[in-house]
Amino acid sequence: MSFHPKMAYGATFHKSSRQLEDEGPSFAYTPENRARFDALVLRYPPDRRRSAVLPALYLAQYQQGYITANAIRHVAELLGITRADVEDVVSFYTMFYTRPVGKFVLQVCRTLSCAVNGAECVTEALVDKIGIKPGETDPTGTFTLLEVECLGACDRAPVVMVNDAWHECQRPEDVSTLVDDLKARGEGALSGCYHVVEGKR
């Protein structure tokens, strides 16, 4: 007889919830992107080469569309750091995708300023227009819909970031036009950063 409680050492007791990245196809920078990589690492002291991990990953994602385990391995080897170091960065930042995404990634800010100005209704309107839920990509591979935290334009809420640009002061009734314009004109349909817009006035 034992006075210790019986512990359930089943399959889930010590199981990690970590999901391994998709291995993906073999990956190496194209000659053009390798030249870009070689130029960008020169911005950092030799003993701080690891600091180039963010732009190196952006370059990999630009080339392949998302980050795979093979891309992580390639970046780690070029920077002289461990694969775990690169995985930490990929898993921390939401701007890195670990699975294929659509041509246009629509990220709706849901933090306080956007939330009180109707971001949830903007998301619902996008769901109705595109026919997908947050976290999904439409069957044509055109749109991926995500809900994210602060995009840094709180005074122009709600904000919808599209790839690396954004569309400000978005209202639910504007969503249909935004989606149609993206299909027709690409990122030319976006209002852009208000600092740039106001700087032209």
C-alpha positions as CSV (number, residue, x, y, z in Angstrom):
1,M,0.0,0.0,0.0
2,S,1.2,3.5,-0.9
3,F,0.3,6.9,0.5
4,H,1.3,8.5,-2.7
5,P,-1.6,9.3,-5.1
6,K,-1.7,7.2,-8.2
7,M,-0.4,9.2,-11.2
8,A,-1.8,8.6,-14.7
9,Y,1.3,8.3,-16.8
10,G,-0.7,7.9,-20.0
11,A,0.1,9.0,-23.5
12,T,-0.9,12.6,-22.8
13,F,1.0,13.1,-19.5
14,H,4.3,14.2,-20.9
15,K,3.2,14.8,-24.5
16,S,4.4,18.0,-26.1
17,S,1.9,20.1,-28.0
18,R,4.6,21.4,-30.3
19,Q,3.9,20.9,-33.9
20,L,6.8,20.3,-36.2
21,E,7.1,22.4,-39.3
22,D,6.3,20.9,-42.7
23,E,9.6,19.6,-44.2
24,G,8.5,20.9,-47.5
25,P,10.6,20.7,-50.7
26,S,14.3,21.1,-50.6
27,F,15.2,24.7,-50.1
28,A,18.0,27.0,-51.0
29,Y,18.0,30.7,-51.9
30,T,17.9,31.4,-55.6
31,P,21.1,33.1,-56.8
32,E,19.4,36.5,-56.7
33,N,18.1,36.0,-53.2
34,R,21.5,34.6,-52.1
35,A,23.1,37.8,-53.3
36,R,20.5,39.8,-51.3
37,F,21.2,37.7,-48.2
38,D,25.0,38.2,-48.6
39,A,24.4,42.0,-48.8
40,L,22.0,42.1,-45.8
41,V,24.3,40.2,-43.4
42,L,27.0,42.8,-44.0
43,R,24.8,45.3,-42.1
44,Y,25.7,43.4,-38.9
45,P,29.0,42.9,-37.1
46,P,30.5,39.5,-37.8
47,D,29.9,38.4,-34.2
48,R,26.2,39.5,-34.5
49,R,25.4,37.7,-37.7
50,R,22.5,35.9,-36.0
51,S,20.7,39.3,-35.9
52,A,20.0,39.0,-39.5
53,V,17.5,36.1,-38.8
54,L,14.4,38.3,-39.4
55,P,15.3,39.6,-42.9
56,A,16.7,36.2,-43.8
57,L,13.4,34.6,-43.0
58,Y,11.5,37.3,-44.8
59,L,13.6,36.5,-47.8
60,A,12.9,32.8,-47.6
61,Q,9.1,33.4,-47.2
62,Y,9.2,35.8,-50.2
63,Q,10.8,33.1,-52.3
64,Q,8.7,30.2,-51.2
65,G,5.5,31.7,-49.9
66,Y,5.8,30.2,-46.4
67,I,8.4,28.8,-44.1
68,T,9.2,25.1,-44.1
69,A,11.6,23.0,-42.0
70,N,14.0,22.9,-44.9
71,A,13.9,26.7,-45.2
72,I,14.6,27.0,-41.4
73,R,17.5,24.6,-41.8
74,H,19.0,26.6,-44.7
75,V,18.7,29.9,-42.8
76,A,20.2,28.4,-39.7
77,E,23.2,27.0,-41.7
78,L,23.9,30.3,-43.4
79,L,23.7,32.3,-40.1
80,G,25.7,29.8,-38.1
81,I,23.0,29.3,-35.5
82,T,20.9,26.3,-34.5
83,R,17.7,25.3,-36.2
84,A,16.0,25.7,-32.8
85,D,17.1,29.4,-32.8
86,V,15.4,30.0,-36.1
87,E,12.3,28.0,-35.1
88,D,11.9,30.2,-32.0
89,V,11.7,33.3,-34.2
90,V,9.3,31.6,-36.7
91,S,7.0,30.5,-33.9
92,F,7.0,33.8,-32.1
93,Y,6.2,36.2,-34.9
94,T,2.8,36.0,-36.6
95,M,4.1,37.4,-39.9
96,F,5.8,34.1,-40.7
97,Y,3.5,31.5,-42.2
98,T,4.3,27.8,-41.7
99,R,1.8,26.6,-44.3
100,P,0.8,27.8,-47.7
101,V,-1.3,31.0,-47.8
102,G,-3.3,32.8,-50.4
103,K,-2.1,35.4,-52.8
104,F,-3.7,38.0,-50.5
105,V,-3.4,37.5,-46.7
106,L,-6.1,39.6,-45.0
107,Q,-5.2,40.3,-41.4
108,V,-7.9,42.0,-39.4
109,C,-6.7,43.7,-36.2
110,R,-8.8,42.7,-33.2
111,T,-7.0,44.7,-30.5
112,L,-8.9,47.3,-28.4
113,S,-9.0,50.3,-30.8
114,C,-10.1,48.2,-33.7
115,A,-12.4,46.1,-31.6
116,V,-14.4,49.0,-30.3
117,N,-14.6,50.4,-33.8
118,G,-16.2,47.3,-35.3
119,A,-13.3,45.0,-36.2
120,E,-15.5,41.9,-35.4
121,C,-18.1,43.1,-37.9
122,V,-15.4,43.6,-40.5
123,T,-14.2,40.0,-39.9
124,E,-17.8,38.7,-40.2
125,A,-18.3,40.7,-43.5
126,L,-15.1,39.2,-44.9
127,V,-16.2,35.7,-43.8
128,D,-19.5,36.2,-45.7
129,K,-17.8,37.7,-48.8
130,I,-15.0,35.2,-49.2
131,G,-16.7,32.2,-47.7
132,I,-13.9,31.2,-45.3
133,K,-13.3,31.4,-41.5
134,P,-10.3,33.0,-39.9
135,G,-7.3,30.8,-40.3
136,E,-8.5,29.4,-43.6
137,T,-7.6,29.9,-47.3
138,D,-10.2,30.0,-50.0
139,P,-10.3,27.1,-52.5
140,T,-8.9,29.3,-55.3
141,G,-5.8,30.2,-53.2
142,T,-6.6,33.9,-53.6
143,F,-7.4,34.9,-50.0
144,T,-6.3,33.8,-46.5
145,L,-8.1,35.4,-43.6
146,L,-6.5,35.9,-40.2
147,E,-7.3,37.8,-37.0
148,V,-4.2,39.4,-35.4
149,E,-3.2,41.7,-32.7
150,C,-2.3,45.4,-32.9
151,L,-1.1,46.6,-36.4
152,G,0.0,50.0,-35.1
153,A,-2.6,52.4,-36.7
154,C,-5.0,52.7,-33.8
155,D,-6.2,56.1,-34.8
156,R,-7.3,54.7,-38.1
157,A,-9.2,51.7,-36.8
158,P,-10.4,49.2,-37.9
159,V,-7.3,48.2,-39.9
160,V,-7.0,45.3,-42.4
161,M,-3.5,44.5,-43.3
162,V,-3.1,42.9,-46.8
163,N,0.3,41.2,-47.3
164,D,2.8,44.0,-46.4
165,A,0.4,46.9,-46.9
166,W,-2.8,47.9,-45.1
167,H,-6.3,49.4,-45.5
168,E,-7.4,51.8,-42.9
169,C,-10.8,53.0,-41.5
170,Q,-12.4,49.8,-42.8
171,R,-16.1,49.4,-42.4
172,P,-18.1,46.2,-42.8
173,E,-20.0,47.7,-45.7
174,D,-16.7,48.4,-47.5
175,V,-15.5,44.8,-47.5
176,S,-17.2,43.7,-50.7
177,T,-15.6,46.5,-52.6
178,L,-12.2,45.9,-51.0
179,V,-12.2,42.2,-52.0
180,D,-13.4,42.9,-55.5
181,D,-10.8,45.6,-55.9
182,L,-8.0,43.3,-54.7
183,K,-9.1,40.8,-57.3
184,A,-9.1,43.5,-60.0
185,R,-6.2,45.8,-59.0
186,G,-4.1,43.9,-56.5
187,E,-2.4,46.0,-53.8
188,G,-3.2,49.1,-55.7
189,A,-6.7,48.9,-54.1
190,L,-5.2,49.6,-50.6
191,S,-5.4,53.0,-48.9
192,G,-1.9,52.6,-47.6
193,C,-0.2,54.0,-44.5
194,Y,-1.7,57.4,-43.5
195,H,1.7,58.8,-42.8
196,V,2.6,58.4,-46.5
197,V,-0.9,59.5,-47.7
198,E,-0.9,62.7,-45.5
199,G,2.7,63.4,-46.5
200,K,1.6,63.8,-50.1
201,R,-1.0,66.4,-49.2
